[in-house]
């Protein structure tokens, strides 16, 4: 097993003269969960496609599981499982057939595949659904089937593109729990998401992307401490620009996004005191998160 | 550039079977409808045109018109079955269902997928063509023993037309585009290749074009065989069909790489 699962060095990719990924470098250590975090269009999907050898970079060097990509991408893919963003299951096939067909794409014999199906179904909590058609499953179940399918070749590296987008909270938590159990088994995960909570919960390290460029990289908590490092009070219900003037004295920094004012302060009590006189305001005091980091770095909210 | 093209070519001789087997599982679920669908059209032509026209036409090249038409329909049904499987079903798997995208994340290459789809389309051509040849034999329009000889020709015809259709699928932005291929290429080919009337009826300069039409070569192999007559230039006709199967494969794979993997 190589200590570095993925490395990208100075990778650039342009489509029709528009640079989508700009001199981008990162590496993922074996056994860690690395997140690519950014809004839609930041270049996350293009990066994962390049890692898989689906798209050749214009410039730069990519190595995945010790194999140069795209030249020997097929070799690398033997040890990779992919959960794509969009549902590409065979809808008319049963759960079992979906797994069977996919195992064959890895040159597994029917017997080998039949042998691993029960444990995959158990892992994906789909034990009773083996003979249900994919189209009959709920969104959460389909995503878990895609996760089971990605594990059919017992990969050491998993690449997950927006794994919980469009799922309800319950289904989302189940996926996160399953992914943590995979990390516990020593798998390496590369995750793309525009979902802050997901990144904070799962990623050992992450990098924040904007318009194809890396704008920050590190451990989630370290990034938050380094970029924000104090409490946040969200104020809504008033004119944010008038409020801004009121609070200038007691806040390190103030950002306005839409109708909400984000007040970063290590003395939140003073902020509350300042605003006590004003009625109709809604205040929410909370610890800082990655959303704040993104807002700080780009001046924009990540939510699309 | 060249290196990355080689990387998408078939990884080995057998990978394509995984794609074929996937399509077979899907087909099995609606086999009856599919068989009726691929047989209905040529049968209707055969009996509609054959019984109606044979009254007026009499004998063609020493055989009844319906027998002449039946032998043409064997090759034509192989052409349409494999073409339609490729431009509609395989195109849907490539674009709408994202099946190909899922396969590309595995140990299979784009070339493996394309070959799997071509052989699958040829399999459907084989079903349609063989069924019509069997009906023709039952009705006494063909020699029973000829079916054994005709089967590989039908399969090869299926590969050749699937391979051509794959180029069309690779460049087509949407389904509407396939109408052009059908009306501008396939339908004229049907009339120019001797499927419904002898090629000798065509003007001399048009006859020269016929030599470039794969369907004509397929019919030249199928028709005399089905009547128990000696077949002329077997290796030449087979060679042309093989060429139509192989050359477009490399072109369509290159085009599909540009479409799916740029």
Interface residues (C-beta under 8 A of the other chain):
Chain A: X15 X52 X53 X54 X55 X56 X70 X71 X72 X73 X74 X77 X78 X80 X82 X84 X86 X87 X88 X90 X91 X92 X93 X97 X101 X102 X104 X105 X106 X107 X153
Chain B: X3 X4 X7 X11 X15 X17 X18 X21 X22 X25 X26 X29 X97 X98 X99 X101 X102 X103 X104 X105 X106 X107 X108 X109 X260 X261 X262
